[in-house]
Amino acid sequence: MIYDGWMADYGIIHVEFELDCKTVVDRLNSSGQDCPKVGVIIHECIYLLTQYQNPRVMFVKRQANIAAHTLAVR
């Protein structure tokens, strides 16, 4: 398992995640079965989300979040 406790170490417990991949957002927000190829990754992400109180995962178009996308690809 991945340790993501650094956010909790800073007292961050209410988080919102904005992703520009609608498929991933839909999978994280649904309770249905996942595609076998990405299912393990999605389940790991869901486990990490349970570490927070009321986490929100939202879809944001890449064009609307260009600053974050630019930083992510560097």
DSSP file (Angstrom, degrees, kcal/mol; ACC not computed):
  #  RESIDUE AA STRUCTURE BP1 BP2  ACC     N-H-->O    O-->H-N    N-H-->O    O-->H-N    TCO  KAPPA ALPHA  PHI   PSI    X-CA   Y-CA   Z-CA
    1    1 A M              0   0    0      0, 0.0     2,-0.4     0, 0.0    43,-0.0   0.000 360.0 360.0 360.0 148.1    0.0    0.0    0.0
    2    2 A I        -     0   0    0     42,-0.1     2,-0.6     2,-0.0     0, 0.0  -0.702 360.0-134.6 -85.7 133.9    1.1    3.6   -0.7
    3    3 A Y        +     0   0    0     -2,-0.4     3,-0.1     1,-0.1    45,-0.0  -0.809  31.9 165.5 -90.9 121.0    1.5    5.8    2.4
    4    4 A D    >   +     0   0    0     -2,-0.6     3,-1.4     1,-0.1     4,-0.5   0.002  32.5 125.6-119.1  26.8   -0.2    9.2    1.8
    5    5 A G  T 3>  +     0   0    0      1,-0.3     4,-2.6     2,-0.2     5,-0.2   0.560  47.1  88.9 -66.4  -8.9   -0.1   10.3    5.4
    6    6 A W  H 3> S+     0   0    0      1,-0.2     4,-0.9     2,-0.2    -1,-0.3   0.850  87.7  51.2 -61.1 -31.9    1.7   13.5    4.7
    7    7 A M  H X4>S+     0   0    0     -3,-1.4     5,-2.6     2,-0.2     3,-0.6   0.921 111.1  46.8 -69.8 -41.9   -1.6   15.2    4.2
    8    8 A A  H >45S+     0   0    0     -4,-0.5     3,-1.7     1,-0.2    -2,-0.2   0.856 104.5  62.6 -65.5 -33.9   -3.0   14.0    7.5
    9    9 A D  H 3<5S+     0   0    0     -4,-2.6    -1,-0.2     1,-0.3    -2,-0.2   0.811 106.1  46.0 -59.9 -29.5    0.3   15.0    9.1
   10   10 A Y  T <<5S-     0   0    0     -4,-0.9    -1,-0.3    -3,-0.6    -2,-0.2   0.342 123.0-107.2 -93.9   5.0   -0.6   18.6    8.1
   11   11 A G  T < 5 +     0   0    0     -3,-1.7     2,-0.8     1,-0.2    -3,-0.2   0.667  69.6 147.4  80.3  16.5   -4.2   18.2    9.4
   12   12 A I      < +     0   0    0     -5,-2.6    -1,-0.2     1,-0.2    -2,-0.1  -0.768   3.7 142.5 -88.5 109.8   -5.7   18.0    5.9
   13   13 A I        +     0   0    0     -2,-0.8    40,-1.9     1,-0.2     2,-0.7   0.592  54.4  67.2-122.6 -19.5   -8.7   15.7    6.1
   14   14 A H        +     0   0    0     38,-0.2     2,-0.3    41,-0.1    -1,-0.2  -0.917  69.7 168.8-104.9 111.9  -11.3   17.3    3.8
   15   15 A V        -     0   0    0     -2,-0.7    41,-1.8    38,-0.4     2,-0.4  -0.906  27.8-158.1-128.6 152.3  -10.0   17.1    0.2
   16   16 A E  E     -a   56   0A   0     -2,-0.3     2,-0.5    39,-0.2    41,-0.2  -0.999  12.0-157.3-126.2 128.9  -11.3   17.6   -3.3
   17   17 A F  E     -a   57   0A   0     39,-3.6    41,-3.3    -2,-0.4     2,-0.6  -0.919   2.3-162.5-108.2 128.6   -9.6   15.9   -6.2
   18   18 A E  E     +a   58   0A   0     -2,-0.5     2,-0.3    39,-0.2    41,-0.2  -0.953  14.1 179.8-112.3 119.4  -10.1   17.4   -9.7
   19   19 A L  E     -a   59   0A   0     39,-2.8    41,-2.6    -2,-0.6    -2,-0.0  -0.879  29.2-149.5-119.2 149.9   -9.2   15.1  -12.5
   20   20 A D  S    S+     0   0    0     -2,-0.3     2,-0.6    39,-0.2    42,-0.3   0.168  78.4  87.1-103.6  18.5   -9.4   15.7  -16.3
   21   21 A C     >  -     0   0    0      1,-0.1     4,-2.1    40,-0.1     3,-0.3  -0.910  57.4-168.7-117.6 102.5  -10.1   12.0  -17.1
   22   22 A K  H  > S+     0   0    0     -2,-0.6     4,-2.9     1,-0.2     5,-0.2   0.841  85.1  59.1 -60.8 -35.5  -13.9   11.5  -16.9
   23   23 A T  H  > S+     0   0    0      2,-0.2     4,-2.2     1,-0.2    -1,-0.2   0.924 108.3  44.5 -60.7 -44.8  -13.5    7.7  -17.1
   24   24 A V  H  > S+     0   0    0     -3,-0.3     4,-2.6     2,-0.2     5,-0.2   0.918 113.3  50.7 -66.8 -43.2  -11.4    7.6  -13.9
   25   25 A V  H  X S+     0   0    0     -4,-2.1     4,-2.0     1,-0.2    -2,-0.2   0.932 111.1  49.0 -59.4 -46.2  -13.8   10.1  -12.1
   26   26 A D  H  X S+     0   0    0     -4,-2.9     4,-0.8     1,-0.2    -1,-0.2   0.908 112.2  48.4 -60.9 -42.3  -16.8    7.9  -13.1
   27   27 A R  H >< S+     0   0    0     -4,-2.2     3,-0.5    -5,-0.2    -1,-0.2   0.899 112.1  48.5 -65.8 -40.6  -15.0    4.8  -11.9
   28   28 A L  H 3< S+     0   0    0     -4,-2.6    -1,-0.2     1,-0.2    -2,-0.2   0.830 114.9  45.5 -69.1 -31.1  -14.0    6.4   -8.6
   29   29 A N  H 3< S+     0   0    0     -4,-2.0    -1,-0.2    -5,-0.2     2,-0.2   0.521 104.2  76.6 -90.0  -5.8  -17.5    7.7   -8.0
   30   30 A S    <<  -     0   0    0     -4,-0.8    -3,-0.0    -3,-0.5     0, 0.0  -0.630  64.9-149.0-103.4 163.2  -19.3    4.5   -8.9
   31   31 A S        +     0   0    0     -2,-0.2     3,-0.1     2,-0.0    -1,-0.1   0.249  65.4 107.4-109.4  10.5  -19.8    1.3   -6.9
   32   32 A G  S    S-     0   0    0      1,-0.2     2,-0.1    -5,-0.1    -2,-0.1  -0.108  80.3 -72.0 -81.4-178.4  -19.9   -0.9  -10.0
   33   33 A Q        -     0   0    0      1,-0.1     2,-0.2     0, 0.0    -1,-0.2  -0.433  47.9-136.0 -74.6 148.8  -17.3   -3.4  -11.4
   34   34 A D        -     0   0    0     -2,-0.1     5,-0.1    -3,-0.1    -1,-0.1  -0.639  28.5 -88.9-102.2 161.0  -14.1   -2.0  -13.0
   35   35 A C    >>  -     0   0    0     -2,-0.2     4,-2.1     1,-0.1     3,-1.0  -0.487  40.3-124.0 -62.1 134.8  -12.3   -3.0  -16.1
   36   36 A P  H 3> S+     0   0    0      0, 0.0     4,-0.5     0, 0.0    -1,-0.1   0.816 107.5  58.2 -55.5 -32.4   -9.8   -5.7  -15.2
   37   37 A K  H 34 S+     0   0    0      1,-0.2     4,-0.2     2,-0.1    -2,-0.0   0.832 123.3  20.8 -70.5 -31.0   -6.9   -3.8  -16.6
   38   38 A V  H <> S+     0   0    0     -3,-1.0     4,-2.6     2,-0.1     5,-0.2   0.433  97.2  97.6-114.6  -2.4   -7.5   -0.8  -14.3
   39   39 A G  H  X S+     0   0    0     -4,-2.1     4,-2.6     1,-0.2     5,-0.2   0.871  82.9  50.8 -56.9 -42.4   -9.5   -2.3  -11.6
   40   40 A V  H  X S+     0   0    0     -4,-0.5     4,-2.0     2,-0.2    -1,-0.2   0.909 112.6  46.8 -64.2 -41.8   -6.6   -2.8   -9.2
   41   41 A I  H  > S+     0   0    0      2,-0.2     4,-2.3     1,-0.2    -2,-0.2   0.919 112.7  49.3 -66.1 -43.8   -5.5    0.8   -9.6
   42   42 A I  H  X S+     0   0    0     -4,-2.6     4,-2.6     1,-0.2    -2,-0.2   0.920 110.8  50.0 -61.9 -43.9   -9.0    2.1   -9.1
   43   43 A H  H  X S+     0   0    0     -4,-2.6     4,-2.2    -5,-0.2    -1,-0.2   0.878 109.8  51.2 -64.3 -36.7   -9.5    0.0   -6.0
   44   44 A E  H  X S+     0   0    0     -4,-2.0     4,-2.2     2,-0.2    -1,-0.2   0.908 110.8  48.8 -65.0 -41.4   -6.1    1.3   -4.6
   45   45 A C  H  X S+     0   0    0     -4,-2.3     4,-2.2     2,-0.2    -2,-0.2   0.907 109.8  51.3 -63.7 -42.2   -7.3    4.9   -5.3
   46   46 A I  H  X S+     0   0    0     -4,-2.6     4,-1.4     1,-0.2    -2,-0.2   0.908 108.6  52.1 -62.3 -41.1  -10.6    4.2   -3.6
   47   47 A Y  H >< S+     0   0    0     -4,-2.2     3,-0.5     1,-0.2     4,-0.3   0.935 109.6  48.9 -59.2 -45.7   -8.7    2.8   -0.5
   48   48 A L  H >< S+     0   0    0     -4,-2.2     3,-1.4     1,-0.2    -1,-0.2   0.866 106.7  56.6 -63.0 -35.8   -6.6    6.0   -0.4
   49   49 A L  H >< S+     0   0    0     -4,-2.2     3,-1.7     1,-0.3    -1,-0.2   0.806  94.7  66.7 -65.9 -28.4   -9.8    8.1   -0.6
   50   50 A T  T << S+     0   0    0     -4,-1.4    -1,-0.3    -3,-0.5    -2,-0.2   0.614  84.4  74.3 -69.5  -9.1  -11.2    6.4    2.5
   51   51 A Q  T <  S+     0   0    0     -3,-1.4     2,-0.3    -4,-0.3    -1,-0.3   0.562  93.3  64.9 -77.0  -7.6   -8.4    8.0    4.5
   52   52 A Y  S <  S-     0   0    0     -3,-1.7     2,-0.6    -4,-0.1   -38,-0.2  -0.773  89.6-108.8-116.6 158.4  -10.2   11.4    4.3
   53   53 A Q  S    S-     0   0    0    -40,-1.9   -38,-0.4    -2,-0.3    -2,-0.1  -0.785  95.3 -19.5 -87.0 120.5  -13.5   12.6    5.6
   54   54 A N  S    S-     0   0    0     -2,-0.6    -1,-0.2     1,-0.1    -4,-0.1   0.914  82.2-163.0  50.3  57.3  -16.0   13.1    2.7
   55   55 A P        -     0   0    0      0, 0.0     2,-0.4     0, 0.0   -39,-0.2  -0.405   3.2-148.5 -67.9 147.4  -13.5   13.2   -0.2
   56   56 A R  E     -a   16   0A   0    -41,-1.8   -39,-3.6    -2,-0.1     2,-0.5  -0.967  10.0-166.1-119.3 134.3  -14.8   14.6   -3.5
   57   57 A V  E     +a   17   0A   0     -2,-0.4     2,-0.3   -41,-0.2   -39,-0.2  -0.980  18.9 178.7-119.3 118.3  -13.6   13.5   -6.9
   58   58 A M  E     -a   18   0A   0    -41,-3.3   -39,-2.8    -2,-0.5     2,-0.5  -0.891  27.9-123.6-125.1 150.1  -14.7   15.9   -9.6
   59   59 A F  E     +a   19   0A   0     -2,-0.3     2,-0.4   -41,-0.2   -39,-0.2  -0.780  28.9 178.2 -90.3 131.8  -14.2   16.0  -13.4
   60   60 A V        -     0   0    0    -41,-2.6     5,-0.1    -2,-0.5    -2,-0.0  -0.997  33.0-114.2-133.3 128.5  -12.7   19.2  -14.7
   61   61 A K    >>  -     0   0    0     -2,-0.4     3,-1.0     1,-0.1     4,-0.9  -0.324  24.5-123.3 -60.8 142.1  -12.0   19.7  -18.4
   62   62 A R  G >4 S+     0   0    0    -42,-0.3     3,-0.8     1,-0.3     7,-0.2   0.861 111.7  57.9 -55.8 -38.0   -8.3   20.0  -19.1
   63   63 A Q  G >4 S+     0   0    0      1,-0.3     3,-0.7     2,-0.2    -1,-0.3   0.833 105.9  49.9 -63.2 -31.4   -8.8   23.4  -20.8
   64   64 A A  G <4 S+     0   0    0     -3,-1.0    -1,-0.3     1,-0.2    -2,-0.2   0.654 118.0  39.3 -80.0 -15.7  -10.3   24.7  -17.5
   65   65 A N  G <X S+     0   0    0     -4,-0.9     4,-2.0    -3,-0.8     3,-0.2  -0.222  71.7 138.8-126.7  42.1   -7.4   23.4  -15.5
   66   66 A I  H <>  +     0   0    0     -3,-0.7     4,-2.6     1,-0.2     5,-0.2   0.811  68.1  58.1 -62.9 -33.8   -4.5   24.2  -17.8
   67   67 A A  H  > S+     0   0    0      2,-0.2     4,-1.9     1,-0.2    -1,-0.2   0.939 109.6  43.7 -63.1 -46.6   -2.2   25.4  -15.0
   68   68 A A  H  > S+     0   0    0     -3,-0.2     4,-2.1     1,-0.2    -2,-0.2   0.896 114.2  50.9 -65.5 -39.9   -2.4   22.1  -13.2
   69   69 A H  H  X S+     0   0    0     -4,-2.0     4,-1.7    -7,-0.2    -2,-0.2   0.911 108.0  52.3 -64.9 -41.3   -2.0   20.1  -16.4
   70   70 A T  H  < S+     0   0    0     -4,-2.6     4,-0.5     1,-0.2    -1,-0.2   0.908 111.8  46.3 -61.4 -42.4    1.1   22.1  -17.4
   71   71 A L  H >< S+     0   0    0     -4,-1.9     3,-0.7     1,-0.2    -1,-0.2   0.863 109.5  55.5 -67.6 -35.3    2.7   21.4  -14.0
   72   72 A A  H 3< S+     0   0    0     -4,-2.1    -1,-0.2     1,-0.2    -2,-0.2   0.818 105.7  49.9 -69.5 -31.4    1.8   17.7  -14.2
   73   73 A V  T 3<        0   0    0     -4,-1.7    -1,-0.2     1,-0.2    -2,-0.2   0.522 360.0 360.0 -88.1  -4.4    3.5   17.1  -17.5
   74   74 A R    <         0   0    0     -3,-0.7    -1,-0.2    -4,-0.5    -2,-0.2   0.462 360.0 360.0 -88.1 360.0    6.7   18.7  -16.5
